[in-house]
Amino acid sequence: MAKKTTTIKIGRDAGSGKFIPVKEAQRRPKTTVVETIKVPKKK
């Protein structure tokens, strides 16, 4: 049986590593990264 996971996206400033809103990260693609993280679902 496959484990069910869900994914979330977070924005991160590439220079400082601080978390920022995803919309802000999409507006500044040269200095930011949008990361996709898999999170296992709870039963």
N, CA, C and O of each residue as an XYZ file, in Angstrom:
172
protein
N       0.843     -1.171      0.000
C       0.000      0.000      0.000
C       0.894      1.241      0.000
O       1.836      1.323      0.788
N       0.611      2.189     -0.862
C       1.394      3.414     -0.962
C       0.993      4.381      0.148
O      -0.182      4.516      0.489
N       1.992      5.038      0.690
C       1.705      6.054      1.704
C       1.182      7.300      1.013
O       1.674      7.683     -0.048
N       0.196      7.922      1.611
C      -0.366      9.131      1.027
C       0.405     10.337      1.543
O       0.638     10.478      2.744
N       0.792     11.197      0.621
C       1.489     12.418      0.996
C       0.814     13.601      0.344
O       0.123     13.468     -0.666
N       1.020     14.738      0.925
C       0.544     15.978      0.347
C       1.760     16.883      0.197
O       2.743     16.716      0.918
N       1.712     17.818     -0.708
C       2.845     18.703     -0.911
C       2.449     20.131     -0.578
O       1.316     20.555     -0.806
N       3.409     20.855     -0.038
C       3.216     22.277      0.242
C       4.362     23.037     -0.411
O       5.451     22.495     -0.597
N       4.111     24.271     -0.750
C       5.152     25.113     -1.333
C       5.484     26.221     -0.357
O       4.600     26.814      0.262
N       6.786     26.491     -0.227
C       7.240     27.592      0.608
C       8.202     28.440     -0.205
O       8.859     27.955     -1.126
N       8.271     29.702      0.148
C       9.225     30.600     -0.493
C      10.394     30.823      0.446
O      10.228     30.865      1.666
N      11.590     30.968     -0.139
C      12.781     31.179      0.671
C      13.690     32.172     -0.048
O      13.887     32.083     -1.260
N      14.238     33.113      0.710
C      15.205     34.051      0.162
C      16.523     33.307     -0.032
O      17.010     32.663      0.898
N      17.107     33.387     -1.231
C      18.307     32.615     -1.544
C      19.519     33.120     -0.785
O      20.415     32.336     -0.473
N      19.569     34.403     -0.481
C      20.737     34.961      0.202
C      20.738     34.676      1.690
O      21.731     34.183      2.225
N      19.636     34.981      2.370
C      19.598     34.854      3.822
C      19.002     33.537      4.297
O      19.255     33.124      5.429
N      18.209     32.861      3.450
C      17.580     31.608      3.846
C      16.284     31.788      4.610
O      15.696     30.810      5.070
N      15.829     33.033      4.751
C      14.602     33.289      5.498
C      13.379     32.918      4.672
O      13.373     33.036      3.447
N      12.339     32.464      5.378
C      11.079     32.126      4.713
C      10.349     33.406      4.335
O      10.338     34.376      5.093
N       9.735     33.397      3.147
C       8.944     34.519      2.665
C       7.690     33.958      2.002
O       7.652     32.771      1.681
N       6.663     34.780      1.788
C       5.462     34.282      1.106
C       5.778     33.813     -0.317
O       6.664     34.359     -0.974
N       5.046     32.796     -0.787
C       5.273     32.224     -2.114
C       5.046     33.273     -3.206
O       5.794     33.316     -4.183
N       4.032     34.110     -3.051
C       3.765     35.142     -4.065
C       4.942     36.106     -4.177
O       5.296     36.528     -5.278
N       5.539     36.451     -3.063
C       6.707     37.331     -3.072
C       7.881     36.639     -3.773
O       8.607     37.274     -4.538
N       8.067     35.359     -3.519
C       9.152     34.613     -4.148
C       8.952     34.497     -5.661
O       9.919     34.532     -6.422
N       7.710     34.360     -6.089
C       7.445     34.270     -7.527
C       7.675     35.610     -8.217
O       7.993     35.643     -9.406
N       7.520     36.713     -7.492
C       7.757     38.039     -8.066
C       9.247     38.327     -8.225
O       9.634     39.107     -9.096
N      10.093     37.705     -7.392
C      11.540     37.952     -7.429
C      12.304     36.650     -7.712
O      13.003     36.153     -6.830
N      12.184     36.094     -8.917
C      12.798     34.780     -9.180
C      14.329     34.769     -9.169
O      14.920     33.704     -8.991
N      14.980     35.895     -9.350
C      16.449     35.909     -9.373
C      17.060     35.745     -7.989
O      18.170     35.228     -7.863
N      16.352     36.179     -6.950
C      16.931     36.150     -5.606
C      16.174     35.239     -4.644
O      16.471     35.218     -3.449
N      15.200     34.487     -5.151
C      14.402     33.628     -4.272
C      14.228     32.245     -4.875
O      14.493     32.020     -6.056
N      13.769     31.314     -4.021
C      13.525     29.936     -4.429
C      12.154     29.528     -3.890
O      11.832     29.812     -2.736
N      11.348     28.864     -4.717
C      10.089     28.281     -4.251
C      10.334     26.783     -4.116
O      10.615     26.101     -5.101
N      10.227     26.277     -2.892
C      10.504     24.867     -2.621
C       9.212     24.093     -2.442
O       8.240     24.605     -1.887
N       9.208     22.853     -2.917
C       8.078     21.949     -2.737
C       8.484     20.899     -1.722
O       9.495     20.219     -1.901
N       7.701     20.759     -0.654
C       8.017     19.824      0.418
C       6.906     18.788      0.510
O       5.728     19.143      0.540
N       7.272     17.503      0.556
C       6.290     16.433      0.737
C       6.048     16.230      2.214
O       6.987     16.067      2.993
N       4.772     16.241      2.600
C       4.397     16.063      4.006
C       3.472     14.853      4.084
O       2.420     14.845      3.444
N       3.846     13.825      4.860
C       2.967     12.659      4.978
C       1.654     13.019      5.652
O       1.623     13.789      6.613
N       0.572     12.452      5.138
C      -0.744     12.679      5.735
C      -0.888     11.857      6.990
O      -0.400     10.730      7.070
N      -1.570     12.434      7.982
C      -1.831     11.707      9.223
C      -3.040     10.817      9.039
O      -3.940     11.130      8.260
N      -3.057      9.705      9.759
C      -4.177      8.768      9.656
C      -5.333      9.226     10.485
O      -6.368      8.561     10.523
